[in-house]
Structures are given as structure tokens and as C-alpha cells.
Amino acid sequence: MVKRVLIVSARMGAGHDGAAKELGKTLRDRGFEVETRDFLDAAPLAGRFLERTYELQLDHAQWSYEALFRISAAFKSIKPPIVTLFYLVFFPRIRKWIKELEIDAVVATYPFASLVLGRARRSTFRPMRIPTYTFLTDFSVHTMWVDDGVDSYLAVHNISVRQVEKLVNKTPTVVGPAVSDRFRNSNAVDKAGLRQQFKIPVDMACALIVAGSWGVGDLKDTLMALEAAPDIYPVVVCGKNEALRNDLERKGHGLVIGWTDKMPELMKACDVVIQNAGGLTALEAFAANVPVVSFNPLKGHGLRNVIQMEAAGVSLWAKDRTDLIETIRELRENPEITTKRAKGIFAENHGELLEESVGRIDYRRRYRPTERRRTGIAFRFASILLGLVAVANIFVNAATTQLNVSAASSTVPYIYALITMNSRTISDPGLIRQMAADGIGAVVTGPLALEYPEKIANLQAAGVTVVNGGWPINNGIRIFAPIEAGSKSQSIITSDTGLRNVIYAPVGIVNSVDLAWASLSHDPLLKPVVLENQSSFKLATGRTYEIRSDYLSNAAIETRVRWLVSTLDARHFSLLPISLVGS
């Protein structure tokens, strides 16, 4: 009996479609009949909205994408109403596809397709009665990738197994990446000939900079970083982003390419691939035996993929421009630092594993979903309410993006500055003197004030304005817990310093609870701009800029403060004491 398989992908970049194409080819070679459909076409209007929103988020509001990731991971009760909504909108047409094509099994290569199909399998009223699989295209597995209703998961690497087991208590089958053979056939590569074909210098290290088919991310910063390395020739692939291509071509540095179907040849012509999302391009580079460096990762799935790929030993993550240049040089000399492990993730029996996984179902009958207790009305109501609160907090965070504090006495452009303190920085007399001299505030969280009351009092005595950083929790999301709103941390700071009115600048996103609490307590509320990348630093009068001490040494913080002061002088800005806020 011929087994008919439906693969549900999505045109969200090329990664999901690329995996679907290769899975389909492998299954057809094994005797399956395969049909592929785009999840977004199951509800065209909603699909176009999803596609456009996703592209805008990655291009202009990566913070919102990161916030959604964190919210859904921190608050499991938000997920059910979201999944149900997608199920109601998208599944009717998917069910029609399954019926018309007489499908025996479904494979999802896109997260929302996985959620909808899983929800359909466990539906109480009209369950889908055929088995469903999810092919995890990423190294990192988020809660919005998985659903209890999915029968089985297929992973590209062992590092994903434990993540899935923690989320849904199911053990995936590791089948390796689904990548075109055009990338795998990399033996006896004529690198010199390929470089001549693309007009790439043959006597230099060559770095291929990629950002997926959409060309999203800070490719300009990556290209500018390599300007400081005359021995490295950059080749930038901008995908379908013509505006980015035109912008980078004007810089006249390296080779800039738009959409191309010669990625295998380009990879084999270069020494290193620089990527920012850990998607299909990274897997293709692994197949081509070219070392991968991650730089400026996209927020959300990109950052998490980069972390997991480095943990798996298949790529390196360059944290800054200097590190990027040194890493490229190191991998050019010794590519096996990463390529040996990266090459090992490709299963020789990839096709057999797929056939065994999809073929283990008895196709003579349809599966019935497992019996599940209906969710109580109260729980559903609570889930929807919490989901609305989360959405409200996202809008509050967006609305406070331009939260400025006026200073009527200032006749020139001005800013304020803060440093988020930790156990190391509050013990540095030199840094404290510098902060007092420049009027820079010290952001102190509740846990820090609780552990070091004497040092917090010393900050105040030294003339440094102490700012309430709130009570952050481990996952960084403060959505609906009053203990995190600022009152507890302020009471501790008050007992340490004797202050009554404390500026409030919570560490993390500003949410509706923060806004309400600051208003009721009549404390000034600040939403600082975190000063991470000096190259993209933009001044705006009235804003507050924050230096996070998490990953910086005390000496590096002092250097950054001196750089900030000199930059302000050069641009004729004034650094006002943070104590003026609210006065």
C-alpha cells in the first residue's frame, strides 16, 4: 500500500521550505507519495498578516519578537488560547487538504503548523485521526515548536532531544539535517577556480556573510567590522533585500550579492560563513564542510540557536568585532575546530531513519487521539485573561519606548546615564567616585540591596544617586507578580539609604504593573536605552542610557563611561545628574 504524506511548511524565510523540499525528496526516493502545502495558504489573509508582521519584527522591532519568546516560555497558560485561535483559523483548510489528498501522515516543518496539527490530534470534539510528525529545523526548541498531540518529533541534533523531553515528555528521533546534496558533494573542491568565477581574491581569507533569504539583521555592522581587517575579504549575500544590497554596495567594500542560486559554490569558495540565525544556511555550511561563525544574532530563535550550536561544538560565537576578526583568522588556519563535529551531525542512514519513523504507523487504520480531560471553564478564562495581560504589557512596553524626562533648566541637548550594579561594581571605589563626579545613577535591584545593605548605604553616602531596579526573576519577565513591581525592592533600598522617593528603572521590560505602581507611588519611571553597541549609538535629548555590568569588567565599564562623556562633548550634549529626575 502506497503511503501518502503531507508536508506542511511555510514561506517564513527559506529554512522551513528548504527542509520540506529535502524531506519530500528523501521520502519519495523511499517509495512515499508526498504533497507539500504552505501553512500560510490555509488562511490567506491571516497568513499574509503573519508573514508581514514577522518580517517587520525581525527588521525593525526585534525586541518585540524576543518579548513574545520570553512571555510564552515563562507563562505556559498563555499558550492554549493562542494555539486554539490558530487551530480555528488555519485547520479547516488543512483538514480539507488531508481529506482531498487521502493523506496517511502529516509532517510539519514550521512551528505554528506543528502546534495546529498537535491541537487537531487531541481535539475533544472532532479529532484528526492520522499521525502527525514535527521535523525540528532548529537546534533550539521553544515551547511554541511543540504540542502534546504531535505523535513523534524528528531532530537534526542530539542537543534538541533533552529540550523536547522537558517540554512534552517525548523523545525525538535524531535523523540529522535535511540539506541538498549540492552542498554535501564538497570533495576535491577547486577553491581557486571558484574564486576566479566570483572575482574573489585568491590570496586572502574570505568570509561569506549571510542572513537568510530575507536578508534581515545587522549585516552592515558585520561588514563594517571587517573593514578593520585588510587581510579578510567579505562577500555579503543580501537575499531578496534589495534595499540592503544597494546600501552595502555604496560602501564599496568586498563583494555584495543579492538573491543567488549559487550558494553551494559561494560557500566552497570561502573560508568561513558568518550567520546570525542558526537556520538552513548554517546547516548548509556544515554540509559543505565550511566553518561557521555566529555574529549579531537575531533576537528570539536566532539567539537561542546560536547558543545551542556553540554548545554542540558545531560553530563559534563572536561576541564583538575584535572577536569576530580573530575567530575568522583562527578558523581559516584550523577549520576542524568546528567542521569535524559539524560534519558528524549528518546521519549516513538519514533516509532509513525517516522511512522507519514515518513508516512505523499502521496505515490500515486511523489513529484516535488519547483520552483527555476537558479544560475547566475557570482555567480557560484565566488563560485568556493572562494572555490579555501579556498583550497589554507588550503594548505598554512599546508605548514607553520614547519615555523622556524633561529638564527645564537645561538650555542644550542633554541625557541621563545609569549603571546597573552587581556585587563587583558596588565594591569598586574608583568606579563609584567616577559615577558621583559625572552624576551617573546606580541601578540597584532588590536582591542586591538585600544582600549588601552596607554597600548600598555607602553608595548613597558617596554621592551616587541610587535607582530602584525592581525585583527581576530568573527568566527576565515581570508580567503579573506584585512582588516584582518595585514595592519590595524600594522598601529594602529605603531601609538601606533612608531615601523616600526613589527613581524607578526596572531591569527588563516595562509592563503595566510597573506603570501602575510608579503612578500610585508618585515615583519617576524611566525606561533606559541599554548601551550595548557603541557603533550604533544614537543620541536623543531627554533619554536615559544604561550600561549593564553583567558581562563587563569594572575597567571596561569605566572605559565605556569615559567614551560616553567624550562622545557627548563631541556632539555638544550635556550629561545631567540623574538626581535631577523628578526634582
C-alpha positions in Angstrom: 0.0 0.0 0.0 1.5 3.4 -1.1 1.8 5.8 1.9 0.7 9.3 1.2 2.4 12.0 3.3 1.5 15.7 3.5 4.4 18.1 4.5 3.2 21.4 5.9 5.8 24.2 5.6 5.7 28.0 5.5 7.4 30.7 3.4 8.8 32.3 6.5 12.3 32.7 5.0 13.8 29.7 3.2 14.6 27.5 6.1 11.2 25.7 6.6 10.6 25.4 2.8 14.1 24.1 2.3 13.7 21.4 4.9 10.3 20.5 3.5 11.8 20.2 -0.1 14.6 17.8 1.0 12.3 15.7 3.3 9.9 15.3 0.4 12.7 14.2 -1.9 14.0 11.7 0.6 10.6 10.2 1.2 9.8 10.0 -2.5 13.1 8.1 -3.0 11.8 5.7 -0.3 8.5 5.0 -2.2 6.2 7.5 -0.5 3.8 9.8 -2.3 4.5 13.3 -1.0 2.4 16.5 -1.2 3.7 19.9 0.2 1.4 22.7 1.3 2.2 26.2 2.7 0.6 26.7 6.2 0.0 30.4 5.4 -2.2 29.4 2.5 -4.6 27.6 4.8 -5.9 31.1 5.8 -4.5 33.5 3.2 -5.5 36.8 4.9 -4.2 35.7 8.3 -1.2 34.1 6.6 -0.2 37.4 4.9 -0.6 39.2 8.2 1.7 36.7 9.9 4.3 36.8 7.2 4.4 40.6 7.1 4.4 41.0 10.9 7.2 38.5 11.3 9.3 40.3 8.7 8.7 43.7 10.3 9.6 42.4 13.7 12.9 41.0 12.5 13.7 44.2 10.5 12.5 46.9 12.9 11.4 45.5 16.3 13.4 42.5 17.4 12.7 43.4 21.0 9.0 42.5 20.4 10.0 39.2 19.0 12.2 38.5 22.0 9.4 39.6 24.3 7.0 37.1 22.8 9.5 34.3 23.1 10.1 35.0 26.8 6.4 35.5 27.6 5.4 32.3 26.0 8.2 30.4 27.8 7.5 31.9 31.2 3.7 31.7 31.2 2.5 28.3 30.0 -1.1 29.3 30.4 -0.8 31.9 27.6 -0.2 29.1 25.0 -3.5 27.2 25.0 -5.7 30.2 23.9 -3.2 31.2 21.2 -3.0 27.6 19.9 -6.8 27.3 19.9 -7.1 30.5 17.9 -4.6 29.3 15.3 -6.4 26.0 15.2 -9.8 27.6 14.5 -8.3 29.9 11.8 -5.9 27.5 9.9 -7.0 23.9 10.5 -10.3 23.8 8.4 -8.4 24.1 5.1 -5.6 21.8 6.3 -8.3 19.2 7.1 -9.7 19.7 3.6 -6.2 19.1 2.1 -5.9 15.9 4.1 -9.3 14.6 3.0 -8.9 15.5 -0.7 -5.4 14.1 -1.0 -6.3 11.0 1.1 -3.2 11.6 3.3 -1.9 8.9 5.6 0.5 11.0 7.7 1.4 14.7 8.2 4.9 16.2 8.7 5.2 19.8 9.9 8.4 21.8 9.4 7.0 25.1 10.7 6.3 25.8 14.4 2.7 27.1 14.1 1.9 24.2 11.8 3.2 21.8 14.5 1.0 23.5 17.1 -2.1 23.4 15.0 -1.7 19.8 13.9 -1.0 18.7 17.5 -4.1 20.6 18.7 -6.1 18.8 16.0 -4.8 15.4 17.1 -6.0 16.0 20.7 -9.2 17.8 19.9 -12.1 16.6 22.0 -14.9 17.2 19.5 -13.6 16.4 16.1 -10.0 14.9 16.3 -7.7 14.4 13.4 -7.2 10.7 13.2 -3.9 10.4 11.2 -0.4 10.5 12.8 1.5 13.8 12.9 5.2 14.4 12.9 7.2 17.6 13.5 10.6 18.0 11.9 12.5 20.4 14.1 14.6 22.6 11.8 16.4 24.4 14.7 18.9 23.4 17.3 16.9 25.3 19.9 13.4 24.0 20.7 11.0 26.6 22.1 7.6 25.9 23.7 5.9 27.2 20.5 7.5 24.4 18.5 5.9 21.5 20.4 2.5 20.2 21.3 1.4 17.1 23.3 -0.8 16.0 20.4 2.1 15.5 17.9 2.9 11.8 17.7 6.6 12.0 17.1 9.4 14.5 16.7 12.4 14.4 14.3 15.5 16.4 15.3 18.7 17.4 13.5 20.9 17.1 16.6 21.1 15.3 19.9 21.1 18.7 21.7 17.4 19.1 20.8 16.4 15.8 22.5 16.5 16.9 26.1 14.8 20.2 25.2 11.8 18.3 23.7 11.7 15.8 26.6 11.4 18.7 29.1 8.6 20.4 27.2 6.4 17.5 26.1 7.9 14.4 27.7 8.6 12.8 24.3 11.9 11.6 22.9 12.6 12.7 19.3 14.3 10.6 16.7 17.6 12.2 15.6 17.6 12.0 11.8 20.1 14.7 11.0 19.6 17.8 8.9 17.7 17.8 5.6 20.1 19.6 3.2 20.5 19.5 -0.5 23.2 17.2 -1.9 24.6 20.2 -3.8 26.2 21.3 -0.5 27.3 17.8 0.6 29.4 17.0 -2.5 32.4 19.0 -1.4 35.3 16.7 -2.1 38.1 17.9 -4.3 36.8 21.4 -4.4 38.6 23.8 -6.8 38.6 26.8 -4.5 40.9 28.8 -6.7 38.7 28.2 -9.7 35.6 29.1 -7.8 37.2 32.3 -6.5 38.1 33.3 -10.1 34.5 32.7 -11.1 33.2 35.1 -8.4 36.2 37.5 -8.7 37.3 36.9 -5.2 41.0 37.4 -4.3 42.8 34.1 -4.1 45.4 35.2 -1.6 43.1 36.5 1.2 40.9 34.9 3.8 37.3 35.1 2.6 34.3 35.5 4.8 30.8 34.8 3.5 28.2 36.9 5.3 24.7 35.6 5.1 21.3 36.5 6.7 18.8 34.1 5.2 16.6 34.7 2.1 15.1 37.9 3.6 18.5 39.5 4.4 17.4 40.5 7.9 19.7 41.5 10.7 22.6 43.9 11.1 24.7 42.9 8.1 26.0 46.5 7.7 27.6 46.2 11.2 29.2 42.9 10.3 30.6 44.3 7.1 31.9 47.4 8.9 33.6 45.2 11.4 35.7 43.5 8.7 36.9 46.9 7.4 39.4 46.8 10.3 40.9 43.5 8.8 42.6 44.2 5.5 43.5 40.5 5.2 39.9 39.4 5.2 37.7 39.8 2.1 34.0 39.9 2.8 31.3 38.5 0.5 27.8 39.6 1.5 24.6 37.8 0.3 21.6 40.0 0.9 18.9 37.6 -0.3 15.8 39.3 -1.5 16.6 42.5 0.4 17.4 44.9 -2.5 17.4 48.0 -0.2 20.1 46.4 1.9 22.1 45.4 -1.2 22.0 48.9 -2.6 23.1 50.3 0.7 26.0 47.9 1.1 27.2 48.3 -2.5 27.6 52.0 -1.9 30.2 51.3 0.8 32.4 49.7 -1.9 33.9 47.1 0.5 34.1 43.5 -0.7 31.6 41.7 -2.9 27.8 42.3 -2.4 25.3 39.9 -3.9 21.5 39.7 -4.0 19.5 36.6 -4.4 21.5 33.7 -5.9 21.2 30.0 -6.6 24.9 29.5 -6.4 25.2 29.3 -2.6 27.0 25.9 -2.7 29.7 27.3 -4.9 30.0 30.5 -2.9 30.4 28.6 0.4 33.1 26.3 -1.1 34.9 29.4 -2.4 35.1 31.0 1.1 36.9 30.1 4.2 34.2 31.0 6.8 30.5 31.6 6.9 29.2 34.3 9.2 25.5 33.9 10.0 23.0 35.3 12.6 20.1 32.9 13.0 21.3 29.2 13.0 18.9 28.3 10.3 19.2 26.4 7.0 22.2 28.4 5.8 24.2 27.2 8.8 23.2 23.6 8.1 24.2 24.0 4.5 27.6 25.3 5.6 28.0 22.3 7.9 27.3 20.0 4.9 29.8 21.9 2.7 32.5 21.5 5.4 32.9 25.2 5.9 33.3 26.5 9.5 30.5 28.7 10.8 30.8 31.9 13.0 27.8 33.4 14.6 27.7 37.2 15.0 25.0 39.8 15.9 22.4 37.0 16.3 18.7 37.9 15.7 16.6 38.1 18.9 14.3 35.2 19.7 15.1 32.0 17.8 18.3 33.3 16.3 20.0 34.0 19.6 18.8 30.7 21.1 20.0 28.7 18.0 23.4 30.4 18.2 23.7 29.4 21.9 22.8 25.8 21.3 25.0 25.5 18.2 28.0 26.7 20.1 27.2 24.3 23.0 27.1 21.5 20.4 30.5 22.5 19.2 29.5 22.9 15.6 30.1 26.7 15.4 31.7 29.6 17.3 30.0 32.7 18.5 31.9 36.0 18.2 30.8 38.4 20.8 32.3 41.6 19.4 34.1 43.0 16.3 37.6 42.1 17.6 36.5 38.6 18.5 34.9 38.2 15.0 38.2 39.0 13.2 40.3 36.8 15.5 37.8 33.9 15.1 37.8 34.1 11.3 41.6 34.0 11.3 41.7 31.1 13.7 39.2 29.1 11.7 41.0 29.7 8.5 44.1 28.2 10.0 42.3 25.4 11.8 38.8 24.8 10.4 38.4 21.4 12.1 37.8 23.3 15.4 34.1 23.2 14.3 33.9 21.3 11.0 34.7 17.9 12.4 31.7 17.9 14.8 29.5 19.7 12.3 30.1 17.1 9.6 29.3 14.4 12.1 25.7 15.5 12.6 24.7 14.2 9.1 23.4 10.7 9.5 24.5 8.3 6.8 21.2 6.5 7.2 19.1 9.7 7.1 16.6 8.2 4.6 16.3 5.0 6.5 15.6 6.8 9.7 12.9 8.9 8.1 11.3 5.9 6.5 11.4 4.0 9.7 9.9 6.9 11.7 7.1 7.8 9.2 6.6 4.2 8.2 6.1 2.7 11.7 2.4 3.6 11.7 -0.2 1.0 10.8 -1.8 2.7 7.8 -4.7 0.3 7.6 -6.4 2.3 10.3 -6.6 5.8 11.6 -5.2 6.8 15.0 -7.7 8.0 17.6 -6.5 10.7 20.0 -5.7 9.9 23.6 -8.5 10.5 26.0 -8.0 13.9 27.7 -10.0 15.6 30.4 -11.7 18.8 29.2 -10.2 22.0 30.4 -12.3 23.7 33.0 -14.1 26.9 32.2 -12.3 28.7 35.0 -8.9 27.7 33.7 -9.8 28.7 30.2 -11.0 32.1 31.5 -7.8 32.5 33.5 -5.6 31.6 30.5 -7.4 34.1 28.2 -7.2 36.8 30.9 -3.5 36.2 31.4 -3.0 36.3 27.7 -4.7 39.7 27.5 -2.5 41.0 30.3 0.6 39.8 28.4 -0.6 41.6 25.3 -1.3 44.7 27.3 2.2 44.6 28.7 3.7 44.3 25.3 1.8 47.5 24.2 2.8 49.2 27.4 6.4 48.4 26.7 6.1 49.7 23.2 4.3 52.9 24.4 7.1 53.7 26.8 9.9 53.3 24.3 10.2 57.1 24.0 9.8 57.8 27.7 11.7 61.0 28.2 12.2 63.1 31.4 12.2 66.9 30.9 14.8 69.2 32.4 13.5 72.7 32.2 16.8 74.2 33.4 18.8 72.7 30.5 19.5 75.0 27.5 21.4 72.4 25.5 20.6 68.9 24.4 21.1 66.5 27.4 20.8 62.9 28.5 21.0 61.0 31.8 23.1 57.9 32.5 22.8 54.8 34.7 24.9 51.8 35.5 23.2 48.5 36.6 25.2 47.4 39.7 26.3 44.0 40.8 28.3 42.6 43.7 31.6 43.5 41.9 30.8 47.1 40.9 29.4 48.2 44.2 32.8 47.3 45.7 34.9 49.4 43.4 35.8 52.8 44.9 37.2 54.2 41.7 34.1 53.4 39.7 31.9 54.9 42.5 33.9 58.1 42.5 33.6 58.4 38.7 29.8 57.9 38.9 29.5 60.5 41.7 31.6 63.0 39.7 29.5 62.5 36.5 26.1 62.3 38.1 25.6 58.7 36.9 22.9 56.8 38.8 23.4 53.3 40.3 20.6 50.8 39.4 20.2 48.5 42.4 17.8 45.5 42.3 16.0 44.2 45.4 18.1 41.1 45.8 21.3 43.1 45.6 20.1 45.6 48.2 19.0 42.7 50.4 22.4 41.0 50.3 24.7 44.1 50.6 22.9 46.8 52.7 26.0 48.5 53.9 27.5 48.8 50.4 24.2 50.4 49.1 24.3 52.8 52.0 27.9 53.6 51.1 26.8 54.4 47.5 24.4 57.0 48.8 27.0 58.4 51.2 29.5 58.7 48.3 27.1 61.0 46.5 25.8 58.4 43.9 22.0 58.5 43.3 20.5 55.1 44.0 17.9 54.0 41.5 15.3 51.2 42.2 15.9 48.4 39.7 12.9 46.3 40.8 12.9 42.6 41.7 13.7 40.7 38.5 13.2 37.0 38.3 15.4 34.4 36.6 13.7 34.5 33.2 13.6 38.2 33.0 9.9 38.6 32.5 7.9 40.6 35.1 4.3 40.2 34.0 1.9 39.7 36.8 3.6 39.3 40.2 3.2 42.3 42.6 6.3 41.3 44.4 8.3 42.2 41.3 6.6 45.5 40.7 9.1 47.6 42.8 7.5 48.0 46.2 9.6 45.3 47.9 12.8 46.4 46.3 12.1 50.1 47.2 11.3 49.2 50.9 14.7 47.5 51.1 16.5 50.4 49.4 14.7 52.8 51.7 15.8 51.0 54.8 19.4 51.0 53.5 19.6 54.6 52.4 16.8 56.4 54.2 15.5 57.7 50.9 11.8 58.0 50.5 11.4 59.0 46.8 13.4 56.7 44.6 13.6 56.8 40.8 12.3 53.5 39.3 14.1 52.0 36.4 13.2 48.2 36.3 15.8 45.8 34.9 14.0 44.3 31.9 10.8 45.4 30.0 8.4 48.0 31.4 5.0 46.5 31.9 1.5 47.5 33.0 2.2 46.6 36.7 5.3 48.8 36.7 3.4 51.7 35.1 0.6 51.4 37.7 2.9 51.1 40.6 5.1 54.1 39.7 2.0 56.2 39.2 0.4 55.2 42.6 3.7 55.7 44.4 4.4 59.0 42.6 8.0 57.8 41.7 9.6 58.8 38.4 9.6 55.9 36.0 12.5 55.5 33.5 12.9 53.1 30.6 16.6 53.4 29.8 18.2 52.6 26.5 20.7 49.8 27.1 24.1 50.9 25.7 25.3 47.7 24.1 26.8 48.5 20.7 28.8 51.7 20.6 28.9 51.7 16.8 25.1 52.1 16.5 24.8 54.6 19.4 22.2 57.3 18.7 21.7 60.2 21.0 18.2 61.7 21.7 17.7 64.5 24.2 15.9 63.6 27.4 16.7 59.9 27.1 18.3 57.8 29.8 21.1 55.5 28.8 22.1 52.4 30.8 25.3 50.5 31.0 24.7 46.9 32.1 27.6 45.4 34.2 26.6 41.7 33.6 29.2 40.9 31.1 31.7 43.8 31.5 34.7 44.1 33.9 34.9 47.2 36.1 37.7 48.5 33.9 35.5 48.0 30.8 32.7 49.9 32.4 34.9 52.8 33.3 36.2 52.9 29.7 32.7 52.9 28.4 31.7 55.8 30.7 34.7 57.8 29.5 33.7 57.1 25.9 30.2 58.2 26.6 31.4 61.5 28.2 33.8 62.2 25.3 31.0 61.4 22.8 28.6 63.8 24.5 31.3 66.6 24.4 31.9 66.0 20.7 28.2 66.2 19.9 27.6 69.2 22.3 25.3 67.2 24.6 25.3 67.6 28.4 25.2 64.7 30.9 22.8 65.9 33.6 22.9 64.3 37.1 20.3 61.6 37.4 19.3 63.2 40.7 17.5 66.0 38.7 14.9 63.5 37.6 11.7 64.1 39.5 13.1 67.1 41.3 
